[in-house]
């Protein structure tokens, strides 16, 4: 089997948008990339914090590969509090055993925000010495021994809806509580399964992918939605819809495509079936740090458009619940 160069890999990742799915194009590369630890499959620990589980649902709806293929032939999922059958101490024992056994080898995926308010009481997972373990502390401990951290979904990447104003739980993106380990943001509300899988393949075969200013893989988040949208020609002709059910560009109905950078128009969701604009909804720029507070109001025309990007909040000291490690 010929080994693809990194340039060829990136080209195929882009071409997969017009194909049945990323895995159909890259099956040989996936087989080679995942010839590693944990019986040939990379160990993955998946944590969920302040989230709706939408990114997990997106993964479960993966078409190519199917979720069964992902879990049995692509990755070795060691922990996922929603998908696993174990609960309580039994589940937490599995988590800590994986952390120890695969130290420096596992990929940590964080879905959802990391609530830091009230000393971490808004989100806890498991107990130590009969005290609830703050999710923020557990995330930091697991990140310290990870090969890399993937912040999956806009909540984990930038804060998303849980961190929207007034943010009573003091929710933070993963990057604001983790340091000393490579972290890759894979935003989206929800994220696309291809984005997650393709990033993991690149990480294992070629190392960290090229990232943009927001730590997103350029191979998936390098193009402006407005430029690749099927309705761009309507925008150029000045043909604008006045109602959501009408044909034409949705710019005047609040489409934030000019602010968003992702390959949604070409890759689409649900096995290449559709995406927001194709379903007559304006793009809400859910992959951007501004979502949702500064990308709204959602159905109101933007006063102007240009490159996305705002100053990130500064990290700060967080007093944790408990005190024992």
Secondary structure as GFF3:
##gff-version 3
##sequence-region A 1 325
A	DSSP	alpha_helix	6	15	.	.	.	ID=ss1
A	DSSP	three_ten_helix	16	18	.	.	.	ID=ss2
A	DSSP	alpha_helix	22	33	.	.	.	ID=ss3
A	DSSP	alpha_helix	37	40	.	.	.	ID=ss4
A	DSSP	beta_strand	42	48	.	.	.	ID=ss5
A	DSSP	alpha_helix	54	60	.	.	.	ID=ss6
A	DSSP	alpha_helix	67	69	.	.	.	ID=ss7
A	DSSP	pi_helix	70	74	.	.	.	ID=ss8
A	DSSP	beta_strand	75	80	.	.	.	ID=ss9
A	DSSP	alpha_helix	88	101	.	.	.	ID=ss10
A	DSSP	beta_strand	107	111	.	.	.	ID=ss11
A	DSSP	beta_strand	114	115	.	.	.	ID=ss12
A	DSSP	three_ten_helix	117	120	.	.	.	ID=ss13
A	DSSP	beta_strand	124	128	.	.	.	ID=ss14
A	DSSP	beta_strand	131	134	.	.	.	ID=ss15
A	DSSP	alpha_helix	135	144	.	.	.	ID=ss16
A	DSSP	beta_strand	148	152	.	.	.	ID=ss17
A	DSSP	alpha_helix	154	158	.	.	.	ID=ss18
A	DSSP	beta_strand	171	172	.	.	.	ID=ss19
A	DSSP	three_ten_helix	174	176	.	.	.	ID=ss20
A	DSSP	beta_strand	183	186	.	.	.	ID=ss21
A	DSSP	alpha_helix	193	206	.	.	.	ID=ss22
A	DSSP	alpha_helix	218	221	.	.	.	ID=ss23
A	DSSP	alpha_helix	225	228	.	.	.	ID=ss24
A	DSSP	alpha_helix	232	237	.	.	.	ID=ss25
A	DSSP	three_ten_helix	251	253	.	.	.	ID=ss26
A	DSSP	three_ten_helix	257	259	.	.	.	ID=ss27
A	DSSP	alpha_helix	264	267	.	.	.	ID=ss28
A	DSSP	three_ten_helix	277	279	.	.	.	ID=ss29
###
